[in-house]
Amino acid sequence: MIEPIRKTSPIVIETLGDLINSGMRLSVYCGQALGPHPCGRRLDVETVEIARLFGRDAVYVGREFPLKCARCGSRKLEYRVGADPTIVPMAGDPFNRP
């Protein structure tokens, strides 16, 4: 039976560097999706690039980075944290029985 890994302390993810080190990403979307001229596109900017511009120690929660949508020019952006889809489990599928 595979036992889950138990950590003794919680993982705190406060900065862009923490996101990168944890295998997560910050996606940026145009926030004009509900405006008179809907956009809502995903900006082509990677978490590593944002960290290079603003520093790995930059806090991302409640912060607005000085970026803008290339399509509509809006600076109203939404930031969404997500897991990296390229991460694969090391132990394999525990529900796959031979």
C-alpha positions in Angstrom: 0.0 0.0 0.0 1.3 3.5 -0.9 1.3 5.9 2.0 0.9 9.6 1.4 3.8 11.8 2.3 3.1 13.7 5.5 4.7 17.0 6.0 5.3 18.3 9.6 4.7 21.9 8.6 2.5 23.6 6.1 3.9 24.9 2.8 3.6 28.7 2.6 3.5 30.1 -0.9 3.7 33.9 -0.7 6.1 35.0 -3.4 6.6 34.4 -7.1 9.7 32.4 -6.2 7.6 30.2 -3.9 5.2 29.5 -6.8 8.1 28.5 -9.1 9.8 26.3 -6.5 6.5 24.5 -5.8 5.9 23.7 -9.4 3.0 26.2 -9.7 2.3 29.0 -12.2 0.6 32.3 -12.3 -1.7 32.8 -15.3 -2.6 36.3 -16.3 -6.0 37.1 -18.0 -7.4 40.3 -19.3 -10.1 41.5 -16.9 -12.1 43.3 -19.5 -14.2 40.1 -20.0 -17.3 41.8 -18.5 -16.8 45.3 -20.0 -18.5 46.8 -23.0 -15.8 45.3 -25.3 -15.2 41.8 -23.9 -11.6 40.5 -24.2 -10.7 38.0 -21.5 -7.7 36.6 -23.3 -4.9 34.8 -21.6 -1.7 36.9 -21.7 1.4 35.2 -23.1 3.5 35.7 -20.0 5.1 32.9 -17.9 5.6 32.9 -14.1 9.4 32.8 -14.6 9.2 35.9 -16.8 7.1 37.8 -14.3 9.6 36.9 -11.5 12.5 38.1 -13.7 10.8 41.4 -14.2 9.6 42.0 -10.6 11.8 39.7 -8.6 11.4 36.3 -7.1 10.6 37.8 -3.7 7.6 39.8 -5.1 4.4 39.0 -3.4 1.6 38.3 -5.9 -1.5 38.2 -3.6 -3.4 41.5 -3.8 -0.8 43.0 -6.1 -1.3 44.4 -9.6 1.8 44.1 -11.8 2.2 46.9 -14.4 1.3 44.8 -17.3 -1.4 45.3 -20.0 -3.3 43.3 -22.6 -1.7 43.5 -26.0 -5.1 43.0 -27.7 -7.2 45.7 -26.0 -4.7 47.7 -24.0 -6.5 47.1 -20.6 -4.5 47.2 -17.4 -7.4 45.4 -15.5 -5.8 42.0 -15.2 -6.8 38.9 -13.3 -4.2 36.6 -11.8 -4.9 32.9 -11.3 -2.7 30.4 -9.6 -2.6 26.9 -11.0 -0.6 23.7 -10.9 1.9 23.0 -13.6 0.2 20.4 -15.9 3.6 19.0 -16.9 4.2 17.6 -13.4 4.0 13.8 -13.3 3.6 11.8 -10.1 6.8 9.9 -9.1 5.0 7.0 -7.5 2.7 6.2 -10.4 -1.1 5.7 -10.2 -2.0 4.0 -6.8 -5.3 2.9 -8.3 -3.8 1.0 -11.2 -3.7 -2.6 -10.1 -1.6 -5.1 -12.2 
